Every structure is written in C-alpha cells, then in structure tokens.
Amino acid sequence: MFNSDKARIRHAFAAASETYDGAAALQRSVGKALLASVNEQMLTGTVLDLGCGTGFLTAELMARANSVQSVLAVDIALGMLEATRSKLAAYNTVAYICADAEFLPIAANSLDALMSNLALQWCRNLTAVFSEFNRSLKPGGQLIFSTFGPQTLQELKAAWAEVDHYNHVNEFYEAAQIELFLQQAGFKEIQISCKSYVSQYDSVLALMRELKAIGAQNVIGERNKAITTQTQLQNMIEAYEIQRLEGMIPATFECVFVNAKA
C-alpha cells in the first residue's frame, strides 16, 4: 500500500534539507496545531521528536515546554539532522539520532512523550512502528502525532486518473485504520481528529516543485514502470487546470491528529 523504498525516501529528504524551510509552510502550520492540541503539562522529562526534519518542532518543544529535560531529535535523513543541529546549536539538551521509525535505537520505557509531525505517512508498517513507540515509552507516556489522511492531494489524484489507470499518488491510511493499529500495539485513551488544509498555487508545476523542495516527491505511488512522458504530464496538467479556482490551483492536505497513551 505504501512506498517501502526507505533508501529513496532517505535520499529525497536529505537532498531537500537546504530547500525544506522555504517550502514547508504547511508543515509549520500543522506542527503549531499539533502543539496547540497538547496540554504542556504532558510534555515533561524526555521527549522524542520523530521525523524532526530541519528542527521546527524540536525548537518549539525547547521554547514552550519548560518542564522538558531533554529532546531526542530523530530523522531518517542525516542531512535533516545536520540542519537541525546547526539551528539548535545553543541548546545542550538536544540529542540527534539518525534512525528509522520502525527500528528505534531507544531503550525500553525511557521516553515520557513521543511527538511526530507529518512523518509517519512514509512508514509502511504502522503496526511495527506503533509497537516500537509503545516499547520506548514509559507506562502512561504520551504519543502525539500528525499524519496525512486519504483525501491528501485528491485533486492531483483526480487529474492523473484522467491520463492513465496507475496510482501516481500514495494512498494514506484512514483514521479508523490508524486507531486499529494503535490498539493492536497496546495504546489506550486514543483521541483522533481530522482537519483539511487547502494550499493555493499559481500552477500545477509550482505544486510539484514544492513537493520536491520538501522531499515529498515520494507521494508518487506505484507508478507505471515506464517513464512518464512529457505528453502524459501535459495531459495531467490540463486535467488539473479544470479545478483552478479564483485563478489558483488548489491542493488539499488532509491531516490526522492523534493523541494516545502507552
């Protein structure tokens, strides 16, 4: 169902480390909403920021939560970690770990909270990921994350559907599926909400450039193994143009917000 090529994902995000901040407005907006949904009293002790990117959420955690003793910034892409380390050089309570969410090098029962902002959609096996989270969290520890839902980039999906029958955009899990995976991993007191964000672009190519700039060209799913031709790309763009509203190209990003207890 999901893109399982971790090497490709790691390479894409490492390559995007220098362009990410200039194009990650949605990620910052969702990250702020994620933080606003949390009682800061829950953020104590040791907190892990999974998929830290260039450190936006890590910095917010350090600035907002006075009771946080240390933050572990984790990302699969070394380039992202290096960008975070550079930004947060003034903090001596942040540790940096290059690791895959499915295989966290974290001691059992060692985390007070685990946060992740728009990173888990790149994980293939959420049951394994959530089991790792539950193992790493202390009993009663908080899991707080956002991820993309199935309506994400629905306009792009519809435009490609006019061109061929291949899946050009990944399918993302529904909230009910995420809840089931969490239950199977042993989480309780699960709270889930969804919100759609609609971004506006001057052109379809501007949207695609932004996806590349944040390393998210991996939203491309199980495509035709043949190279997409210029004609196919142009046909997709023309199909997308039909959805232009008030002079702008819309792109929907459905975000799922989750709070659960280990």
C-alpha positions in Angstrom: 0.0 0.0 0.0 2.8 2.4 0.8 6.2 3.2 -0.7 8.6 0.9 1.0 11.8 2.1 -0.6 13.5 3.6 2.5 16.7 4.4 0.7 14.8 6.6 -1.8 12.9 8.3 1.0 16.1 8.9 2.9 17.8 10.3 -0.2 14.9 12.6 -1.1 14.7 14.2 2.3 18.5 14.5 2.7 18.5 16.3 -0.7 15.7 18.6 0.4 17.4 19.7 3.6 18.5 23.0 2.1 15.2 23.9 0.4 12.8 22.5 3.0 12.3 25.6 5.2 11.4 27.8 2.3 8.6 25.4 1.2 7.3 23.9 4.4 4.6 26.4 5.4 2.0 23.6 5.7 4.3 21.5 7.9 4.8 24.5 10.2 1.0 25.2 10.4 0.2 21.6 11.2 3.1 21.5 13.7 1.7 24.5 15.5 -1.8 23.0 15.6 -0.3 19.7 16.9 1.4 21.6 19.8 -1.8 23.6 20.5 -3.7 20.3 20.9 -1.4 19.2 23.8 -1.5 20.2 27.4 2.1 21.3 28.0 2.0 19.5 31.4 2.1 16.3 29.4 5.4 17.3 27.9 7.8 16.5 30.7 11.1 14.7 31.1 12.5 13.1 27.9 10.6 13.8 24.6 11.4 12.3 21.2 10.7 14.3 18.1 10.4 11.7 15.3 11.0 12.9 11.8 12.4 16.2 13.1 13.2 17.5 9.6 15.0 20.8 10.0 14.0 21.2 13.6 10.9 23.3 13.7 9.0 21.1 16.2 12.2 20.4 18.2 12.8 24.1 18.6 9.2 24.7 19.6 9.4 22.0 22.2 12.5 23.5 23.7 10.9 27.0 23.7 7.4 26.1 25.0 7.8 23.3 27.5 9.8 24.4 30.5 9.4 21.0 32.1 11.1 19.2 29.2 14.5 18.0 30.4 15.8 16.7 27.1 14.7 16.2 23.5 15.8 13.4 21.1 15.7 14.7 17.5 15.3 11.7 15.2 15.2 11.6 11.4 16.0 9.0 8.7 17.9 11.6 6.7 21.3 12.7 8.0 21.1 16.0 6.1 17.9 16.9 8.0 19.6 16.1 11.4 22.6 18.3 10.4 20.3 21.2 9.6 18.5 20.8 13.0 21.8 20.6 14.8 23.0 23.8 13.2 19.9 25.6 14.1 19.8 24.4 17.7 23.5 24.7 18.5 22.7 26.9 21.5 20.8 24.0 23.2 22.8 21.4 25.0 19.8 19.3 26.0 19.1 18.0 22.4 20.5 14.7 21.2 20.5 13.8 17.5 19.8 10.3 16.2 19.7 9.1 12.5 17.3 6.2 12.6 14.3 4.6 11.0 11.0 4.8 12.9 10.5 1.0 12.6 13.8 0.3 14.3 14.3 3.0 17.0 17.6 2.7 18.9 15.9 3.7 22.1 15.8 1.9 25.4 12.5 0.4 26.6 10.4 2.5 28.9 12.7 5.5 28.5 10.5 8.2 26.9 8.0 10.4 28.7 6.5 11.5 25.4 6.9 10.9 21.6 5.9 13.5 19.1 5.9 13.4 15.3 4.7 15.9 12.8 3.8 14.8 9.3 6.4 12.0 9.1 4.6 8.7 9.7 2.9 8.7 6.3 6.2 7.4 4.9 6.1 4.3 7.1 4.9 1.1 5.5 4.2 -1.0 8.6 2.4 1.2 11.2 1.7 -1.7 13.5 5.5 -2.3 13.8 6.1 1.5 14.2 3.5 1.8 17.0 4.8 -1.3 18.7 8.3 0.4 18.8 6.7 3.5 20.2 4.9 1.6 22.9 8.1 -0.2 23.8 10.1 3.0 24.0 7.5 5.0 26.0 7.2 4.7 29.8 3.8 3.3 31.0 1.4 6.2 30.7 3.7 8.0 28.3 2.1 10.2 25.6 2.1 9.6 21.9 1.2 12.7 19.9 1.5 12.9 16.1 0.0 14.2 12.9 0.0 12.3 9.6 -1.7 12.7 6.2 -5.1 11.2 5.6 -6.6 9.7 2.4 -8.0 12.9 1.0 -4.5 14.3 0.6 -3.7 15.6 -2.9 -7.1 14.4 -4.1 -7.0 17.0 -6.9 -3.7 15.6 -8.2 -5.1 12.1 -8.0 -8.2 13.1 -10.0 -6.0 14.8 -12.6 -3.8 11.7 -13.1 -6.9 9.5 -13.3 -7.8 11.3 -16.5 -4.5 10.2 -18.0 -4.0 6.6 -17.1 -5.0 3.9 -14.5 -1.8 3.9 -12.5 -1.6 5.2 -8.9 0.5 8.3 -9.2 -0.1 9.4 -5.6 0.3 7.3 -2.5 -2.8 6.1 -0.6 -2.8 7.1 3.1 -4.5 5.4 6.0 -7.9 6.4 7.3 -8.3 7.5 10.9 -10.2 4.2 11.7 -7.2 2.2 10.4 -4.8 4.2 12.4 -6.8 3.7 15.6 -6.9 0.0 15.0 -3.1 -0.2 14.5 -2.7 1.8 17.8 -5.0 -0.6 19.7 -3.1 -3.6 18.3 0.2 -2.0 19.6 -1.3 -1.6 23.1 -2.2 2.1 23.1 -5.2 3.4 25.0 -7.2 6.6 25.5 -6.8 7.2 21.8 -8.1 10.6 20.6 -8.2 11.3 16.8 -9.3 14.3 14.9 -9.0 15.3 11.2 -8.6 18.7 9.5 -8.2 19.6 5.9 -5.8 22.3 4.7 -6.1 23.7 1.2 -3.0 25.3 -0.2 -3.1 27.5 -3.3 -0.6 27.6 -6.1 0.0 29.6 -9.2 0.4 26.5 -11.3 0.4 22.7 -11.1 4.2 22.8 -11.7 4.5 25.1 -8.7 2.8 22.5 -6.5 5.1 19.8 -7.9 8.2 22.0 -7.3 7.1 22.4 -3.7 6.6 18.7 -3.1 10.2 18.2 -4.4 11.5 21.1 -2.3 10.2 19.4 0.9 11.4 15.9 -0.2 7.8 14.7 -0.7 8.1 13.7 -4.3 7.7 10.2 -2.7 4.0 10.9 -2.6 4.3 9.3 -6.0 2.9 5.8 -5.6 3.0 2.6 -7.6 3.5 4.1 -11.0 3.9 2.7 -14.4 7.5 1.4 -14.5 7.8 3.2 -17.9 9.0 6.8 -17.7 6.1 9.3 -17.6 6.2 11.1 -21.0 6.0 14.8 -21.5 2.7 14.3 -23.2 1.3 12.4 -20.2 2.5 15.1 -17.9 0.9 17.8 -20.0 -2.4 15.9 -20.2 -2.4 15.7 -16.4 -1.7 19.4 -16.0 -4.6 20.2 -18.4 -6.9 18.0 -16.4 -5.8 19.7 -13.2 -6.4 23.1 -14.7 -10.1 22.4 -14.8 -10.0 22.6 -11.0 -8.5 26.1 -10.9 -10.5 28.3 -8.6 -10.3 32.1 -8.5 -7.1 32.0 -10.5 -5.3 29.5 -8.3 -4.6 25.8 -8.3 -5.9 24.1 -5.1 -4.3 21.2 -3.3 -6.0 19.5 -0.4 -3.9 18.0 2.5 -6.0 16.0 5.0 -4.2 15.9 8.3 -5.0 13.4 11.1 -4.1 14.4 14.6 -3.6 11.7 17.2 -3.1 11.6 21.0 -2.7 8.3 22.8 -1.3 6.9 26.0 1.1 3.9 26.3 
